[in-house]
Amino acid sequence: MATLSGLSRLTRLRPRPRFGTPRPASDSAALPGGRSMGLLYPDHIPTSPLQKMLLAAGAACMALYDPYRHDMVAVLGETTGHQALQALRDRMRRDPEGAQILQERPRIQLSTLNLNKLRTLPEGSFGREYVHFLDVNRVSPDTRAPTRFVDDEELAYVIQRYREVHDLLHTLLGMPTTILGEIVVKWFEAIQTGLPMCALGAAFGPLRLSAKKLKVLVSDLIPWAVQNGQNSRCVLNLYYEQRWEQPIRALREELGITPPPTVHTGLTKSLKL
């Protein structure tokens, strides 16, 4: 387990980066064969294809052993998602709102959010529902790991943006942060993003469920998540920071997200969804 221990130390969380300010060209890291790569953004760790493969293998083992190791899940996403990130970036470039996001590089974190203001918004507004989700589930926007192993500055922002809208997707989909809720969101994200990390979580996450919850997941929640992932607008093409006052019902309709199955509401308490 020495390799996995080293991987854990390597990926220990540090302050979050500010994208759009590449490191000076003089800052570089050596790669195998004597090659070097300039550091493209704060926290960037250049890696060779072989190093990425080893990181991916170690991170996958750790993430499967402990799904709550979000740092390992982050490493897995960065080291296996290059093609999916390129496709997502291209979709954003083709969309006016997505292109604006790529240009302005907004961040969703405590330093950019006014949570107290969001709490004063009308009931049913997207911002009010989002801060309610944070409060009820006791989560923070600042728990997302900074990007390190993506060797392209723009793609690094794309995966960081994906991470930072994750809780917003929970809010829009009406899913809590329980294991069952996370699996449902992962199915939606896997269809939407094509990221291998999401597919892995969607496929192996159900192994940790009870038979009762697994039945609900397979018969009702997965089909709903897949259908919404296929039919809804690309979730990275929405400038969420400009939609706080919009009624969440109207925002769901705009995105093409339908309400969860009635079984979700009826079994919330008994299944602790």
HELIX and SHEET records of a PDB file:
HELIX    1   1 ALA A    2  LEU A   10  1                                   9    
HELIX    2   2 PRO A   32  GLY A   34  5                                   3    
HELIX    3   3 PRO A   49  TYR A   65  1                                  17    
HELIX    4   4 HIS A   70  THR A   80  1                                  11    
HELIX    5   5 HIS A   82  ARG A   94  1                                  13    
HELIX    6   6 PRO A   96  GLU A  104  1                                   9    
HELIX    7   7 LEU A  115  ARG A  119  1                                   5    
HELIX    8   8 PHE A  126  ASN A  137  1                                  12    
HELIX    9   9 PRO A  141  THR A  143  5                                   3    
HELIX   10  10 GLU A  153  GLU A  164  1                                  12    
HELIX   11  11 HIS A  166  LEU A  173  1                                   8    
HELIX   12  12 ILE A  179  THR A  193  1                                  15    
HELIX   13  13 PRO A  196  PHE A  204  1                                   9    
HELIX   14  14 GLY A  205  ARG A  208  5                                   4    
HELIX   15  15 ALA A  211  VAL A  216  1                                   6    
HELIX   16  16 LEU A  217  LEU A  221  3                                   5    
HELIX   17  17 ILE A  222  ASN A  231  1                                  10    
HELIX   18  18 VAL A  235  ASN A  237  5                                   3    
HELIX   19  19 TYR A  240  GLN A  242  5                                   3    
HELIX   20  20 ILE A  248  LEU A  255  1                                   8    
HELIX   21  21 THR A  262  GLY A  266  1                                   5    
HELIX   22  22 THR A  268  LEU A  271  1                                   4    
SHEET    1   A 2 SER A  28  ALA A  30  0                                        
SHEET    2   A 2 SER A  36  GLY A  38 -1                                        
END                                                                             
